[in-house]
Amino acid sequence: MTIWKLRNNNPLRKSYVAKNIKLNEFDALIRITVEMSKYLYPYIREILKSKEDIEENSVIWNDFNKRFIELIKERFKIDSMRVKKLLNQPENDEIIIKSLLILSFCISNQGYQKLKNFLYDF
């Protein structure tokens, strides 16, 4: 339940709650993200591959992109400039690809440390 509530710490969400996240909660979220990326790796790989060969596999990329945009519109404050950037197609593609690549790098044994370092540098 605690982890479910932590998602509201994102200031871009409609249901934002101004509360600082604790270091151990942040670490827990990173660990969950790494484990989920391992589980979703075949799907992540297929999405990235479809973007690479857009003419043959456009359905996969388009479905993923469409769902991504739907979720952003449903859960985030769409009047925010950062959210508008996510909804802008050219910038959106770059953000999605970068996010998927980072998640795909998390499947290694050092995935936790890689993601943690990336997020601290972000």
Jmol script that loads the backbone (N, CA, C; Angstrom):
load data "model"
ATOM      1  N   MET A   1       0.820  -1.192   0.000  1.00  0.00           N
ATOM      2  CA  MET A   1       0.000   0.000   0.000  1.00  0.00           C
ATOM      3  C   MET A   1       0.871   1.266   0.000  1.00  0.00           C
ATOM      4  N   THR A   2       1.946   1.225   0.756  1.00  0.00           N
ATOM      5  CA  THR A   2       2.835   2.380   0.839  1.00  0.00           C
ATOM      6  C   THR A   2       3.422   2.708  -0.527  1.00  0.00           C
ATOM      7  N   ILE A   3       3.859   1.680  -1.232  1.00  0.00           N
ATOM      8  CA  ILE A   3       4.446   1.894  -2.555  1.00  0.00           C
ATOM      9  C   ILE A   3       3.401   2.464  -3.510  1.00  0.00           C
ATOM     10  N   TRP A   4       2.171   2.002  -3.408  1.00  0.00           N
ATOM     11  CA  TRP A   4       1.092   2.514  -4.248  1.00  0.00           C
ATOM     12  C   TRP A   4       0.903   4.011  -4.007  1.00  0.00           C
ATOM     13  N   LYS A   5       0.989   4.444  -2.760  1.00  0.00           N
ATOM     14  CA  LYS A   5       0.817   5.856  -2.421  1.00  0.00           C
ATOM     15  C   LYS A   5       1.991   6.708  -2.903  1.00  0.00           C
ATOM     16  N   LEU A   6       3.173   6.116  -3.026  1.00  0.00           N
ATOM     17  CA  LEU A   6       4.360   6.864  -3.417  1.00  0.00           C
ATOM     18  C   LEU A   6       4.246   7.463  -4.817  1.00  0.00           C
ATOM     19  N   ARG A   7       3.463   6.853  -5.661  1.00  0.00           N
ATOM     20  CA  ARG A   7       3.331   7.368  -7.027  1.00  0.00           C
ATOM     21  C   ARG A   7       2.759   8.778  -7.040  1.00  0.00           C
ATOM     22  N   ASN A   8       2.042   9.147  -5.989  1.00  0.00           N
ATOM     23  CA  ASN A   8       1.478  10.491  -5.902  1.00  0.00           C
ATOM     24  C   ASN A   8       2.516  11.554  -5.550  1.00  0.00           C
ATOM     25  N   ASN A   9       3.761  11.152  -5.320  1.00  0.00           N
ATOM     26  CA  ASN A   9       4.834  12.118  -5.064  1.00  0.00           C
ATOM     27  C   ASN A   9       5.326  12.769  -6.340  1.00  0.00           C
ATOM     28  N   ASN A  10       4.866  12.322  -7.472  1.00  0.00           N
ATOM     29  CA  ASN A  10       5.258  12.895  -8.757  1.00  0.00           C
ATOM     30  C   ASN A  10       4.478  14.191  -8.976  1.00  0.00           C
ATOM     31  N   PRO A  11       5.169  15.336  -9.041  1.00  0.00           N
ATOM     32  CA  PRO A  11       4.460  16.616  -9.183  1.00  0.00           C
ATOM     33  C   PRO A  11       3.720  16.783 -10.510  1.00  0.00           C
ATOM     34  N   LEU A  12       3.952  15.904 -11.463  1.00  0.00           N
ATOM     35  CA  LEU A  12       3.249  15.996 -12.738  1.00  0.00           C
ATOM     36  C   LEU A  12       1.886  15.305 -12.708  1.00  0.00           C
ATOM     37  N   ARG A  13       1.644  14.525 -11.680  1.00  0.00           N
ATOM     38  CA  ARG A  13       0.378  13.789 -11.576  1.00  0.00           C
ATOM     39  C   ARG A  13      -0.767  14.706 -11.168  1.00  0.00           C
ATOM     40  N   LYS A  14      -1.966  14.349 -11.590  1.00  0.00           N
ATOM     41  CA  LYS A  14      -3.157  15.094 -11.172  1.00  0.00           C
ATOM     42  C   LYS A  14      -3.365  14.977  -9.665  1.00  0.00           C
ATOM     43  N   SER A  15      -3.042  13.830  -9.118  1.00  0.00           N
ATOM     44  CA  SER A  15      -3.263  13.576  -7.693  1.00  0.00           C
ATOM     45  C   SER A  15      -1.989  13.777  -6.875  1.00  0.00           C
ATOM     46  N   TYR A  16      -1.241  14.818  -7.180  1.00  0.00           N
ATOM     47  CA  TYR A  16       0.043  15.094  -6.534  1.00  0.00           C
ATOM     48  C   TYR A  16      -0.143  15.427  -5.048  1.00  0.00           C
ATOM     49  N   VAL A  17       0.711  14.817  -4.219  1.00  0.00           N
ATOM     50  CA  VAL A  17       0.765  15.106  -2.798  1.00  0.00           C
ATOM     51  C   VAL A  17       2.192  15.562  -2.490  1.00  0.00           C
ATOM     52  N   ALA A  18       2.324  16.771  -1.986  1.00  0.00           N
ATOM     53  CA  ALA A  18       3.652  17.315  -1.689  1.00  0.00           C
ATOM     54  C   ALA A  18       4.205  16.661  -0.427  1.00  0.00           C
ATOM     55  N   LYS A  19       5.015  15.653  -0.637  1.00  0.00           N
ATOM     56  CA  LYS A  19       5.596  14.907   0.473  1.00  0.00           C
ATOM     57  C   LYS A  19       6.953  14.382   0.001  1.00  0.00           C
ATOM     58  N   ASN A  20       7.962  14.534   0.820  1.00  0.00           N
ATOM     59  CA  ASN A  20       9.279  14.042   0.444  1.00  0.00           C
ATOM     60  C   ASN A  20       9.331  12.524   0.553  1.00  0.00           C
ATOM     61  N   ILE A  21       9.956  11.927  -0.434  1.00  0.00           N
ATOM     62  CA  ILE A  21      10.114  10.479  -0.430  1.00  0.00           C
ATOM     63  C   ILE A  21      11.391  10.139   0.348  1.00  0.00           C
ATOM     64  N   LYS A  22      11.319   9.103   1.151  1.00  0.00           N
ATOM     65  CA  LYS A  22      12.477   8.687   1.952  1.00  0.00           C
ATOM     66  C   LYS A  22      13.429   7.872   1.082  1.00  0.00           C
ATOM     67  N   LEU A  23      14.695   7.849   1.477  1.00  0.00           N
ATOM     68  CA  LEU A  23      15.718   7.147   0.711  1.00  0.00           C
ATOM     69  C   LEU A  23      15.404   5.657   0.584  1.00  0.00           C
ATOM     70  N   ASN A  24      14.937   5.034   1.654  1.00  0.00           N
ATOM     71  CA  ASN A  24      14.623   3.601   1.581  1.00  0.00           C
ATOM     72  C   ASN A  24      13.415   3.334   0.674  1.00  0.00           C
ATOM     73  N   GLU A  25      12.475   4.281   0.596  1.00  0.00           N
ATOM     74  CA  GLU A  25      11.337   4.143  -0.313  1.00  0.00           C
ATOM     75  C   GLU A  25      11.798   4.293  -1.763  1.00  0.00           C
ATOM     76  N   PHE A  26      12.705   5.230  -1.982  1.00  0.00           N
ATOM     77  CA  PHE A  26      13.279   5.436  -3.306  1.00  0.00           C
ATOM     78  C   PHE A  26      14.013   4.175  -3.764  1.00  0.00           C
ATOM     79  N   ASP A  27      14.812   3.594  -2.877  1.00  0.00           N
ATOM     80  CA  ASP A  27      15.525   2.350  -3.200  1.00  0.00           C
ATOM     81  C   ASP A  27      14.555   1.216  -3.509  1.00  0.00           C
ATOM     82  N   ALA A  28      13.473   1.140  -2.743  1.00  0.00           N
ATOM     83  CA  ALA A  28      12.473   0.095  -2.978  1.00  0.00           C
ATOM     84  C   ALA A  28      11.840   0.255  -4.358  1.00  0.00           C
ATOM     85  N   LEU A  29      11.536   1.486  -4.741  1.00  0.00           N
ATOM     86  CA  LEU A  29      10.958   1.733  -6.065  1.00  0.00           C
ATOM     87  C   LEU A  29      11.930   1.360  -7.179  1.00  0.00           C
ATOM     88  N   ILE A  30      13.211   1.628  -6.961  1.00  0.00           N
ATOM     89  CA  ILE A  30      14.220   1.253  -7.956  1.00  0.00           C
ATOM     90  C   ILE A  30      14.270  -0.268  -8.086  1.00  0.00           C
ATOM     91  N   ARG A  31      14.263  -0.962  -6.966  1.00  0.00           N
ATOM     92  CA  ARG A  31      14.313  -2.440  -6.994  1.00  0.00           C
ATOM     93  C   ARG A  31      13.092  -3.018  -7.711  1.00  0.00           C
ATOM     94  N   ILE A  32      11.935  -2.466  -7.448  1.00  0.00           N
ATOM     95  CA  ILE A  32      10.717  -2.934  -8.125  1.00  0.00           C
ATOM     96  C   ILE A  32      10.800  -2.666  -9.621  1.00  0.00           C
ATOM     97  N   THR A  33      11.285  -1.494  -9.987  1.00  0.00           N
ATOM     98  CA  THR A  33      11.419  -1.140 -11.401  1.00  0.00           C
ATOM     99  C   THR A  33      12.372  -2.090 -12.112  1.00  0.00           C
ATOM    100  N   VAL A  34      13.489  -2.412 -11.470  1.00  0.00           N
ATOM    101  CA  VAL A  34      14.470  -3.333 -12.052  1.00  0.00           C
ATOM    102  C   VAL A  34      13.847  -4.712 -12.238  1.00  0.00           C
ATOM    103  N   GLU A  35      13.149  -5.197 -11.236  1.00  0.00           N
ATOM    104  CA  GLU A  35      12.521  -6.520 -11.350  1.00  0.00           C
ATOM    105  C   GLU A  35      11.450  -6.537 -12.444  1.00  0.00           C
ATOM    106  N   MET A  36      10.669  -5.470 -12.539  1.00  0.00           N
ATOM    107  CA  MET A  36       9.644  -5.406 -13.580  1.00  0.00           C
ATOM    108  C   MET A  36      10.274  -5.307 -14.968  1.00  0.00           C
ATOM    109  N   SER A  37      11.402  -4.596 -15.077  1.00  0.00           N
ATOM    110  CA  SER A  37      12.052  -4.488 -16.384  1.00  0.00           C
ATOM    111  C   SER A  37      12.586  -5.849 -16.830  1.00  0.00           C
ATOM    112  N   LYS A  38      13.032  -6.668 -15.879  1.00  0.00           N
ATOM    113  CA  LYS A  38      13.475  -8.034 -16.226  1.00  0.00           C
ATOM    114  C   LYS A  38      12.305  -8.838 -16.760  1.00  0.00           C
ATOM    115  N   TYR A  39      11.184  -8.702 -16.098  1.00  0.00           N
ATOM    116  CA  TYR A  39       9.983  -9.425 -16.494  1.00  0.00           C
ATOM    117  C   TYR A  39       9.473  -8.944 -17.861  1.00  0.00           C
ATOM    118  N   LEU A  40       9.554  -7.633 -18.104  1.00  0.00           N
ATOM    119  CA  LEU A  40       9.018  -7.044 -19.328  1.00  0.00           C
ATOM    120  C   LEU A  40      10.043  -6.928 -20.453  1.00  0.00           C
ATOM    121  N   TYR A  41      11.256  -7.397 -20.231  1.00  0.00           N
ATOM    122  CA  TYR A  41      12.317  -7.233 -21.222  1.00  0.00           C
ATOM    123  C   TYR A  41      11.936  -7.710 -22.630  1.00  0.00           C
ATOM    124  N   PRO A  42      11.321  -8.873 -22.788  1.00  0.00           N
ATOM    125  CA  PRO A  42      10.965  -9.282 -24.167  1.00  0.00           C
ATOM    126  C   PRO A  42      10.040  -8.265 -24.858  1.00  0.00           C
ATOM    127  N   TYR A  43       9.122  -7.713 -24.110  1.00  0.00           N
ATOM    128  CA  TYR A  43       8.207  -6.712 -24.659  1.00  0.00           C
ATOM    129  C   TYR A  43       8.952  -5.409 -24.964  1.00  0.00           C
ATOM    130  N   ILE A  44       9.815  -4.986 -24.052  1.00  0.00           N
ATOM    131  CA  ILE A  44      10.610  -3.770 -24.265  1.00  0.00           C
ATOM    132  C   ILE A  44      11.462  -3.922 -25.524  1.00  0.00           C
ATOM    133  N   ARG A  45      12.077  -5.067 -25.651  1.00  0.00           N
ATOM    134  CA  ARG A  45      12.926  -5.334 -26.822  1.00  0.00           C
ATOM    135  C   ARG A  45      12.109  -5.292 -28.116  1.00  0.00           C
ATOM    136  N   GLU A  46      10.924  -5.862 -28.082  1.00  0.00           N
ATOM    137  CA  GLU A  46      10.057  -5.878 -29.257  1.00  0.00           C
ATOM    138  C   GLU A  46       9.620  -4.458 -29.639  1.00  0.00           C
ATOM    139  N   ILE A  47       9.336  -3.634 -28.664  1.00  0.00           N
ATOM    140  CA  ILE A  47       8.950  -2.249 -28.933  1.00  0.00           C
ATOM    141  C   ILE A  47      10.108  -1.487 -29.576  1.00  0.00           C
ATOM    142  N   LEU A  48      11.295  -1.624 -29.000  1.00  0.00           N
ATOM    143  CA  LEU A  48      12.465  -0.944 -29.561  1.00  0.00           C
ATOM    144  C   LEU A  48      12.774  -1.432 -30.970  1.00  0.00           C
ATOM    145  N   LYS A  49      12.639  -2.733 -31.169  1.00  0.00           N
ATOM    146  CA  LYS A  49      12.877  -3.309 -32.495  1.00  0.00           C
ATOM    147  C   LYS A  49      11.858  -2.766 -33.503  1.00  0.00           C
ATOM    148  N   SER A  50      10.609  -2.615 -33.069  1.00  0.00           N
ATOM    149  CA  SER A  50       9.574  -2.117 -33.976  1.00  0.00           C
ATOM    150  C   SER A  50       9.831  -0.668 -34.371  1.00  0.00           C
ATOM    151  N   LYS A  51      10.417   0.116 -33.465  1.00  0.00           N
ATOM    152  CA  LYS A  51      10.744   1.501 -33.798  1.00  0.00           C
ATOM    153  C   LYS A  51      11.903   1.551 -34.787  1.00  0.00           C
ATOM    154  N   GLU A  52      12.809   0.606 -34.652  1.00  0.00           N
ATOM    155  CA  GLU A  52      13.959   0.518 -35.553  1.00  0.00           C
ATOM    156  C   GLU A  52      13.512   0.213 -36.976  1.00  0.00           C
ATOM    157  N   ASP A  53      12.545  -0.683 -37.105  1.00  0.00           N
ATOM    158  CA  ASP A  53      12.045  -1.109 -38.410  1.00  0.00           C
ATOM    159  C   ASP A  53      10.571  -0.721 -38.507  1.00  0.00           C
ATOM    160  N   ILE A  54      10.330   0.570 -38.532  1.00  0.00           N
ATOM    161  CA  ILE A  54       8.978   1.115 -38.438  1.00  0.00           C
ATOM    162  C   ILE A  54       8.074   0.680 -39.595  1.00  0.00           C
ATOM    163  N   GLU A  55       8.647   0.458 -40.766  1.00  0.00           N
ATOM    164  CA  GLU A  55       7.824   0.075 -41.915  1.00  0.00           C
ATOM    165  C   GLU A  55       7.209  -1.306 -41.747  1.00  0.00           C
ATOM    166  N   GLU A  56       7.963  -2.235 -41.173  1.00  0.00           N
ATOM    167  CA  GLU A  56       7.470  -3.599 -41.006  1.00  0.00           C
ATOM    168  C   GLU A  56       6.690  -3.794 -39.716  1.00  0.00           C
ATOM    169  N   ASN A  57       7.107  -3.140 -38.653  1.00  0.00           N
ATOM    170  CA  ASN A  57       6.526  -3.389 -37.335  1.00  0.00           C
ATOM    171  C   ASN A  57       5.858  -2.166 -36.721  1.00  0.00           C
ATOM    172  N   SER A  58       5.281  -1.322 -37.538  1.00  0.00           N
ATOM    173  CA  SER A  58       4.715  -0.076 -37.026  1.00  0.00           C
ATOM    174  C   SER A  58       3.565  -0.304 -36.050  1.00  0.00           C
ATOM    175  N   VAL A  59       2.870  -1.411 -36.150  1.00  0.00           N
ATOM    176  CA  VAL A  59       1.718  -1.670 -35.289  1.00  0.00           C
ATOM    177  C   VAL A  59       2.139  -1.717 -33.824  1.00  0.00           C
ATOM    178  N   ILE A  60       3.226  -2.407 -33.524  1.00  0.00           N
ATOM    179  CA  ILE A  60       3.688  -2.529 -32.144  1.00  0.00           C
ATOM    180  C   ILE A  60       4.056  -1.157 -31.587  1.00  0.00           C
ATOM    181  N   TRP A  61       4.874  -0.409 -32.333  1.00  0.00           N
ATOM    182  CA  TRP A  61       5.286   0.918 -31.880  1.00  0.00           C
ATOM    183  C   TRP A  61       4.086   1.842 -31.723  1.00  0.00           C
ATOM    184  N   ASN A  62       3.206   1.859 -32.709  1.00  0.00           N
ATOM    185  CA  ASN A  62       2.038   2.744 -32.667  1.00  0.00           C
ATOM    186  C   ASN A  62       1.110   2.406 -31.500  1.00  0.00           C
ATOM    187  N   ASP A  63       0.897   1.117 -31.250  1.00  0.00           N
ATOM    188  CA  ASP A  63       0.054   0.703 -30.120  1.00  0.00           C
ATOM    189  C   ASP A  63       0.667   1.148 -28.791  1.00  0.00           C
ATOM    190  N   PHE A  64       1.969   0.920 -28.660  1.00  0.00           N
ATOM    191  CA  PHE A  64       2.648   1.317 -27.431  1.00  0.00           C
ATOM    192  C   PHE A  64       2.594   2.831 -27.245  1.00  0.00           C
ATOM    193  N   ASN A  65       2.904   3.573 -28.281  1.00  0.00           N
ATOM    194  CA  ASN A  65       2.914   5.030 -28.220  1.00  0.00           C
ATOM    195  C   ASN A  65       1.523   5.573 -27.899  1.00  0.00           C
ATOM    196  N   LYS A  66       0.523   4.996 -28.526  1.00  0.00           N
ATOM    197  CA  LYS A  66      -0.861   5.414 -28.280  1.00  0.00           C
ATOM    198  C   LYS A  66      -1.240   5.186 -26.819  1.00  0.00           C
ATOM    199  N   ARG A  67      -0.898   4.025 -26.295  1.00  0.00           N
ATOM    200  CA  ARG A  67      -1.227   3.719 -24.893  1.00  0.00           C
ATOM    201  C   ARG A  67      -0.457   4.621 -23.934  1.00  0.00           C
ATOM    202  N   PHE A  68       0.800   4.904 -24.249  1.00  0.00           N
ATOM    203  CA  PHE A  68       1.622   5.801 -23.445  1.00  0.00           C
ATOM    204  C   PHE A  68       0.964   7.173 -23.356  1.00  0.00           C
ATOM    205  N   ILE A  69       0.542   7.710 -24.484  1.00  0.00           N
ATOM    206  CA  ILE A  69      -0.101   9.030 -24.530  1.00  0.00           C
ATOM    207  C   ILE A  69      -1.427   9.015 -23.779  1.00  0.00           C
ATOM    208  N   GLU A  70      -2.198   7.935 -23.928  1.00  0.00           N
ATOM    209  CA  GLU A  70      -3.460   7.824 -23.201  1.00  0.00           C
ATOM    210  C   GLU A  70      -3.235   7.875 -21.691  1.00  0.00           C
ATOM    211  N   LEU A  71      -2.227   7.156 -21.233  1.00  0.00           N
ATOM    212  CA  LEU A  71      -1.935   7.140 -19.796  1.00  0.00           C
ATOM    213  C   LEU A  71      -1.474   8.501 -19.294  1.00  0.00           C
ATOM    214  N   ILE A  72      -0.674   9.179 -20.088  1.00  0.00           N
ATOM    215  CA  ILE A  72      -0.218  10.522 -19.718  1.00  0.00           C
ATOM    216  C   ILE A  72      -1.424  11.455 -19.588  1.00  0.00           C
ATOM    217  N   LYS A  73      -2.298  11.442 -20.573  1.00  0.00           N
ATOM    218  CA  LYS A  73      -3.471  12.317 -20.544  1.00  0.00           C
ATOM    219  C   LYS A  73      -4.408  11.987 -19.386  1.00  0.00           C
ATOM    220  N   GLU A  74      -4.512  10.716 -19.073  1.00  0.00           N
ATOM    221  CA  GLU A  74      -5.413  10.270 -18.018  1.00  0.00           C
ATOM    222  C   GLU A  74      -4.903  10.618 -16.619  1.00  0.00           C
ATOM    223  N   ARG A  75      -3.587  10.531 -16.399  1.00  0.00           N
ATOM    224  CA  ARG A  75      -3.053  10.611 -15.046  1.00  0.00           C
ATOM    225  C   ARG A  75      -2.237  11.854 -14.729  1.00  0.00           C
ATOM    226  N   PHE A  76      -1.833  12.588 -15.745  1.00  0.00           N
ATOM    227  CA  PHE A  76      -0.954  13.730 -15.513  1.00  0.00           C
ATOM    228  C   PHE A  76      -1.679  15.046 -15.780  1.00  0.00           C
ATOM    229  N   LYS A  77      -1.114  16.118 -15.249  1.00  0.00           N
ATOM    230  CA  LYS A  77      -1.645  17.468 -15.467  1.00  0.00           C
ATOM    231  C   LYS A  77      -1.244  17.916 -16.869  1.00  0.00           C
ATOM    232  N   ILE A  78      -2.178  17.890 -17.793  1.00  0.00           N
ATOM    233  CA  ILE A  78      -1.838  18.159 -19.193  1.00  0.00           C
ATOM    234  C   ILE A  78      -1.563  19.631 -19.478  1.00  0.00           C
ATOM    235  N   ASP A  79      -1.817  20.516 -18.527  1.00  0.00           N
ATOM    236  CA  ASP A  79      -1.487  21.923 -18.730  1.00  0.00           C
ATOM    237  C   ASP A  79      -0.038  22.243 -18.345  1.00  0.00           C
ATOM    238  N   SER A  80       0.659  21.283 -17.767  1.00  0.00           N
ATOM    239  CA  SER A  80       2.066  21.464 -17.397  1.00  0.00           C
ATOM    240  C   SER A  80       2.947  21.438 -18.648  1.00  0.00           C
ATOM    241  N   MET A  81       3.963  22.293 -18.677  1.00  0.00           N
ATOM    242  CA  MET A  81       4.877  22.332 -19.832  1.00  0.00           C
ATOM    243  C   MET A  81       5.630  21.015 -19.987  1.00  0.00           C
ATOM    244  N   ARG A  82       6.018  20.397 -18.881  1.00  0.00           N
ATOM    245  CA  ARG A  82       6.728  19.110 -18.966  1.00  0.00           C
ATOM    246  C   ARG A  82       5.835  18.037 -19.565  1.00  0.00           C
ATOM    247  N   VAL A  83       4.584  18.037 -19.196  1.00  0.00           N
ATOM    248  CA  VAL A  83       3.648  17.049 -19.741  1.00  0.00           C
ATOM    249  C   VAL A  83       3.378  17.339 -21.211  1.00  0.00           C
ATOM    250  N   LYS A  84       3.262  18.597 -21.562  1.00  0.00           N
ATOM    251  CA  LYS A  84       3.080  18.956 -22.980  1.00  0.00           C
ATOM    252  C   LYS A  84       4.257  18.464 -23.810  1.00  0.00           C
ATOM    253  N   LYS A  85       5.440  18.510 -23.222  1.00  0.00           N
ATOM    254  CA  LYS A  85       6.629  17.999 -23.909  1.00  0.00           C
ATOM    255  C   LYS A  85       6.504  16.493 -24.150  1.00  0.00           C
ATOM    256  N   LEU A  86       5.948  15.785 -23.170  1.00  0.00           N
ATOM    257  CA  LEU A  86       5.728  14.340 -23.338  1.00  0.00           C
ATOM    258  C   LEU A  86       4.709  14.047 -24.433  1.00  0.00           C
ATOM    259  N   LEU A  87       3.762  14.936 -24.594  1.00  0.00           N
ATOM    260  CA  LEU A  87       2.711  14.727 -25.586  1.00  0.00           C
ATOM    261  C   LEU A  87       3.093  15.221 -26.979  1.00  0.00           C
ATOM    262  N   ASN A  88       4.181  15.984 -27.089  1.00  0.00           N
ATOM    263  CA  ASN A  88       4.688  16.459 -28.371  1.00  0.00           C
ATOM    264  C   ASN A  88       5.372  15.286 -29.084  1.00  0.00           C
ATOM    265  N   GLN A  89       4.873  14.893 -30.228  1.00  0.00           N
ATOM    266  CA  GLN A  89       5.313  13.662 -30.892  1.00  0.00           C
ATOM    267  C   GLN A  89       6.823  13.524 -31.100  1.00  0.00           C
ATOM    268  N   PRO A  90       7.534  14.492 -31.697  1.00  0.00           N
ATOM    269  CA  PRO A  90       8.987  14.297 -31.895  1.00  0.00           C
ATOM    270  C   PRO A  90       9.744  14.139 -30.571  1.00  0.00           C
ATOM    271  N   GLU A  91       9.402  14.947 -29.590  1.00  0.00           N
ATOM    272  CA  GLU A  91      10.069  14.847 -28.293  1.00  0.00           C
ATOM    273  C   GLU A  91       9.618  13.593 -27.557  1.00  0.00           C
ATOM    274  N   ASN A  92       8.369  13.244 -27.739  1.00  0.00           N
ATOM    275  CA  ASN A  92       7.798  12.058 -27.107  1.00  0.00           C
ATOM    276  C   ASN A  92       8.573  10.811 -27.530  1.00  0.00           C
ATOM    277  N   ASP A  93       8.820  10.656 -28.807  1.00  0.00           N
ATOM    278  CA  ASP A  93       9.549   9.487 -29.307  1.00  0.00           C
ATOM    279  C   ASP A  93      10.928   9.387 -28.660  1.00  0.00           C
ATOM    280  N   GLU A  94      11.604  10.496 -28.562  1.00  0.00           N
ATOM    281  CA  GLU A  94      12.944  10.503 -27.967  1.00  0.00           C
ATOM    282  C   GLU A  94      12.895  10.099 -26.488  1.00  0.00           C
ATOM    283  N   ILE A  95      11.929  10.629 -25.762  1.00  0.00           N
ATOM    284  CA  ILE A  95      11.784  10.304 -24.340  1.00  0.00           C
ATOM    285  C   ILE A  95      11.431   8.831 -24.152  1.00  0.00           C
ATOM    286  N   ILE A  96      10.522   8.336 -24.964  1.00  0.00           N
ATOM    287  CA  ILE A  96      10.111   6.932 -24.863  1.00  0.00           C
ATOM    288  C   ILE A  96      11.290   6.005 -25.158  1.00  0.00           C
ATOM    289  N   ILE A  97      11.998   6.281 -26.231  1.00  0.00           N
ATOM    290  CA  ILE A  97      13.134   5.422 -26.602  1.00  0.00           C
ATOM    291  C   ILE A  97      14.192   5.437 -25.511  1.00  0.00           C
ATOM    292  N   LYS A  98      14.505   6.603 -25.003  1.00  0.00           N
ATOM    293  CA  LYS A  98      15.508   6.705 -23.942  1.00  0.00           C
ATOM    294  C   LYS A  98      15.052   5.934 -22.693  1.00  0.00           C
ATOM    295  N   SER A  99      13.800   6.071 -22.324  1.00  0.00           N
ATOM    296  CA  SER A  99      13.261   5.366 -21.155  1.00  0.00           C
ATOM    297  C   SER A  99      13.306   3.851 -21.349  1.00  0.00           C
ATOM    298  N   LEU A 100      12.916   3.399 -22.526  1.00  0.00           N
ATOM    299  CA  LEU A 100      12.931   1.962 -22.802  1.00  0.00           C
ATOM    300  C   LEU A 100      14.353   1.404 -22.820  1.00  0.00           C
ATOM    301  N   LEU A 101      15.290   2.171 -23.362  1.00  0.00           N
ATOM    302  CA  LEU A 101      16.692   1.734 -23.359  1.00  0.00           C
ATOM    303  C   LEU A 101      17.225   1.618 -21.930  1.00  0.00           C
ATOM    304  N   ILE A 102      16.911   2.593 -21.117  1.00  0.00           N
ATOM    305  CA  ILE A 102      17.354   2.551 -19.717  1.00  0.00           C
ATOM    306  C   ILE A 102      16.763   1.337 -19.021  1.00  0.00           C
ATOM    307  N   LEU A 103      15.490   1.070 -19.236  1.00  0.00           N
ATOM    308  CA  LEU A 103      14.868  -0.105 -18.620  1.00  0.00           C
ATOM    309  C   LEU A 103      15.486  -1.397 -19.147  1.00  0.00           C
ATOM    310  N   SER A 104      15.840  -1.426 -20.416  1.00  0.00           N
ATOM    311  CA  SER A 104      16.451  -2.641 -20.962  1.00  0.00           C
ATOM    312  C   SER A 104      17.840  -2.874 -20.386  1.00  0.00           C
ATOM    313  N   PHE A 105      18.547  -1.807 -20.013  1.00  0.00           N
ATOM    314  CA  PHE A 105      19.863  -1.960 -19.386  1.00  0.00           C
ATOM    315  C   PHE A 105      19.749  -2.447 -17.940  1.00  0.00           C
ATOM    316  N   CYS A 106      18.572  -2.360 -17.378  1.00  0.00           N
ATOM    317  CA  CYS A 106      18.366  -2.750 -15.975  1.00  0.00           C
ATOM    318  C   CYS A 106      18.278  -4.263 -15.777  1.00  0.00           C
ATOM    319  N   ILE A 107      18.260  -5.023 -16.837  1.00  0.00           N
ATOM    320  CA  ILE A 107      18.071  -6.466 -16.674  1.00  0.00           C
ATOM    321  C   ILE A 107      19.337  -7.193 -16.244  1.00  0.00           C
ATOM    322  N   SER A 108      20.471  -6.510 -16.304  1.00  0.00           N
ATOM    323  CA  SER A 108      21.728  -7.157 -15.916  1.00  0.00           C
ATOM    324  C   SER A 108      21.812  -7.297 -14.399  1.00  0.00           C
ATOM    325  N   ASN A 109      22.844  -7.984 -13.934  1.00  0.00           N
ATOM    326  CA  ASN A 109      23.044  -8.145 -12.496  1.00  0.00           C
ATOM    327  C   ASN A 109      23.302  -6.809 -11.804  1.00  0.00           C
ATOM    328  N   GLN A 110      23.829  -5.841 -12.549  1.00  0.00           N
ATOM    329  CA  GLN A 110      24.097  -4.519 -11.993  1.00  0.00           C
ATOM    330  C   GLN A 110      22.962  -3.541 -12.322  1.00  0.00           C
ATOM    331  N   GLY A 111      21.804  -4.052 -12.695  1.00  0.00           N
ATOM    332  CA  GLY A 111      20.686  -3.206 -13.107  1.00  0.00           C
ATOM    333  C   GLY A 111      20.247  -2.221 -12.052  1.00  0.00           C
ATOM    334  N   TYR A 112      20.200  -2.672 -10.806  1.00  0.00           N
ATOM    335  CA  TYR A 112      19.801  -1.787  -9.711  1.00  0.00           C
ATOM    336  C   TYR A 112      20.749  -0.599  -9.621  1.00  0.00           C
ATOM    337  N   GLN A 113      22.046  -0.878  -9.636  1.00  0.00           N
ATOM    338  CA  GLN A 113      23.035   0.196  -9.496  1.00  0.00           C
ATOM    339  C   GLN A 113      23.017   1.125 -10.705  1.00  0.00           C
ATOM    340  N   LYS A 114      22.833   0.559 -11.899  1.00  0.00           N
ATOM    341  CA  LYS A 114      22.776   1.381 -13.113  1.00  0.00           C
ATOM    342  C   LYS A 114      21.598   2.350 -13.069  1.00  0.00           C
ATOM    343  N   LEU A 115      20.433   1.838 -12.697  1.00  0.00           N
ATOM    344  CA  LEU A 115      19.251   2.685 -12.646  1.00  0.00           C
ATOM    345  C   LEU A 115      19.376   3.727 -11.533  1.00  0.00           C
ATOM    346  N   LYS A 116      19.884   3.310 -10.403  1.00  0.00           N
ATOM    347  CA  LYS A 116      20.064   4.234  -9.278  1.00  0.00           C
ATOM    348  C   LYS A 116      21.007   5.371  -9.670  1.00  0.00           C
ATOM    349  N   ASN A 117      22.127   5.045 -10.299  1.00  0.00           N
ATOM    350  CA  ASN A 117      23.076   6.072 -10.737  1.00  0.00           C
ATOM    351  C   ASN A 117      22.435   7.008 -11.749  1.00  0.00           C
ATOM    352  N   PHE A 118      21.693   6.440 -12.683  1.00  0.00           N
ATOM    353  CA  PHE A 118      21.030   7.269 -13.702  1.00  0.00           C
ATOM    354  C   PHE A 118      20.047   8.250 -13.050  1.00  0.00           C
ATOM    355  N   LEU A 119      19.245   7.749 -12.119  1.00  0.00           N
ATOM    356  CA  LEU A 119      18.249   8.601 -11.479  1.00  0.00           C
ATOM    357  C   LEU A 119      18.886   9.674 -10.595  1.00  0.00           C
ATOM    358  N   TYR A 120      19.965   9.348  -9.936  1.00  0.00           N
ATOM    359  CA  TYR A 120      20.658  10.349  -9.121  1.00  0.00           C
ATOM    360  C   TYR A 120      21.272  11.441  -9.993  1.00  0.00           C
ATOM    361  N   ASP A 121      21.712  11.073 -11.187  1.00  0.00           N
ATOM    362  CA  ASP A 121      22.303  12.045 -12.107  1.00  0.00           C
ATOM    363  C   ASP A 121      21.247  12.853 -12.857  1.00  0.00           C
ATOM    364  N   PHE A 122      20.016  12.385 -12.834  1.00  0.00           N
ATOM    365  CA  PHE A 122      18.925  13.017 -13.573  1.00  0.00           C
ATOM    366  C   PHE A 122      18.568  14.299 -12.908  1.00  0.00           C
TER     367      PHE A 122
END
end "model"
wireframe off; spacefill off
backbone 0.3
color backbone group
